[in-house]
Amino acid sequence: MKLKKDWLLVISVSTLLIISGIYLHFHAPNINPKYQTAAERDKYVRFDMEVYDEIAKVYWQKSKDSDLANLFMLSVNKAANTNLSLSTSTRAGTAELLSKIFSEATSTESKKQLAINTVIIALYNIVPVGRDQLLSQKQETELRQNVSNINPSKDLYGDLGLAKGADINEVDQAYKQKTSELKNATTSEAKAELEKVKYSHSVLADRDSKSFYDEAKIEPTLGKKIIGSTLYLDLSKISPTTLIELARAVDNASTTKGLNSLILDLRGNIGGSLDFLPNFFGLFVGKDQYAFDFYQQGNYIPERTVQSKFPELDRFKEIVILTDNMTQSTAELTTATFKKFHMATIVGQTTRGWGTIENTYPINTEIDPTEKYSLLLVNSITLREDNQPIEGRGVDPDVNIRNPNWKNELSKFIKSQSLIEAVKSQFK
């Protein structure tokens, strides 16, 4: 049975939503600003005050003007190795202090570095500590590539000794030749090369994953196998292709008789764009259903599903999600959402507790004609099924494998003996 064209279209559109998702904000053009204070006629002061204003506007935690003023006072003093005080603990007082300290810098370069270091120190010291950053264009590009599961330094065709775009027959032939040369490998380097060749072939020999890689260098995120009456899906990462990979895996398995349970393995999954979850959860419950809440500056912001239900998932009467202490970010919120609605049994370990939602924001003030900067800021935090923050707590499993009796506990949550055995097989 082939995936219906209308479903292929809908899920493909969803991948575009994820590609344009949480990290992908484009730099606004520079404009002539209206200075809020005379001190901001100095572009270096204006650069830091733009960061000040962005934190006040979008950071997940409400900030008093006095708190931000003191944060920037401490940061600029540390950056400049001085010990000056604010005239007033206000925005205007902050700009005045920055102007005074910057005026003592001896060169344009030193003023630039002072402005940058002040921001870096300030961002490091807002909670959660170390989560917020000042990004160069290169760093922002790398961040976006990481979220989309793109590694520009990796060349899967090159690993097989092929030119980019080689067809599947050429891929198969090159794979046979390479594995023949390396099958008796004894050195660690040769063994590593063999594993690289096997992986490259697994991606490029599959038409779907090959097309994703050819178009955008996006690598697969989902492994699949059948264990008894259970479809096992290993979601190693979350990327723009994950939804369609899952839909195709489920659709391809529809010809296998007797499948009635599903394992979603999120162990080691560090998350990705948060746009993934409203789409992914919608496949199970339908469009425009309540899914989860964000928390930002004292407000709970509900999120609803945006994807229509995928009927092929109805056959799976029991679902298990596997977690460990490296299940992180969007993967944690996915776990909490399924747990909240009793859609899955969670087996494994408490997740990492990385419950922040970061976003990028351009800094329009130019202090270097060869560089543009943006902010990576925590703009919201995510919540567990009990409405407590995921940050610093994680999501607890229903069955914790650190409990010596955990295997016996499975039957309290799972009816299918076949599914119980499939779960056990993943922890040997």
C-alpha positions, 0 to 999 in steps of 0.5 A: 500500500502506497502513501495516499497522495493527499497525505503526502502533500499535507505532511510535506507542507508540514515539513515546510512549517518546520523548516521555517520554524522556531529558529528561523527569523531573518535579519530586518534591514537597518533603519535610522533609529529614533534614539530614546536617550542622547547617549544612544547616538553612540552606536556602541551604546545603542547596540547594547541598549537594543539587547537590553530592550529585546530582553525586556520584551521577549525574555520568558521571565518578566524583568524589572527595569531596575534588575536589567539596569543592574545586570548591565551595570555589573556586566559592563564593569566586568567587561571594562574592569571598572567599578562605576555605579548607575546614576539611576537604576533605569534604562536611561541610567544604563545608557548613561553609564555605558556611554561614560565607560565607552568614552574611555575606550582608546579605539574603535576596536576596543569599543566594539569588543567592550560592547560585545563582551558586555552583552556576552556577560549579561546574557550568560548571567540570566537564568537559566545560566548559559542558555542565551547567546550573542551569535555571529552570522556564521554561528546562527547559520550553524545553529539553523543547520543543526536544528534541520539536521544538516551537516555541510561538512559531511559528504555521503557521496564522497564516502562512496567515491561518487560524484554528487547526485549519482543514481541508486544503481551507482550507489549500490555498485560503489557500496559493493566495491567499498565493502568488498575492499573493507570487509576484512578490515582490522585497523580502527580506521578501516572499521570506521570507514566501513561503518561510514560506507554502510551509513552512506549507502543506507541513506542514498539507496533509499529514494526518499532519504536520497531526495531529502539529502540531494535537495538540502543535505538533510539526513534521515532521523528515523530508524524502523523495524518490526518486533513481533506485533510491534512497530519500533521507530527510533527517532534519533533526531527531529528535523524537517523530514521527521514527520514524513519519514514517520508517515511513510514508515507507518504506511509501509508497515500497513501491509504487515498483518497483526501489528497493533502496538508502537514504540517511539524511541526518544532516547538520546534525542536532543530535540529540534524545532518546536513546530514539530510537536503540534504537527506530530501530535496532530497525526494521533489526535487530529487538527486543532486539538489542545496539546500543551502550554508555553509559559512566558512572562506570567502567562500560560499560552496554549498550543493546538495541533495543526496537522490532521489525523493520520488514520493508519495510526489507529491500528496501534492500540498501545504506544510506548515512549522510551526515554533516557537522561539525554532525551531533551527539549522538544523530545521532552515536551513530546513525552510530557504531552503523550503522558498528559493525555494518557496516549503512551506509557513512558519507559526509561529514565527521567529526561534531561530537564532542558525545558526552554524554548529559544529563538533568534532575534536580529540586532539591527544596530551595526557595529562592524560593517563585516558582521551582523549579530543576533540574539539567541534568547529563551522566550518561553519555558515548557511544562510537564504533564503536572504543569511544573516546568520541565527545566531542571526537573525533566519528565519522569517515566511511568516505569523507571528502568533504574528500579530493579523490579522495573520489568515486572512493573510493565504489566501494570501499564501495558496489556500486550505481552508482545509489546512488553517483550519488545520493550524489554528487548531494547534494554538488554 
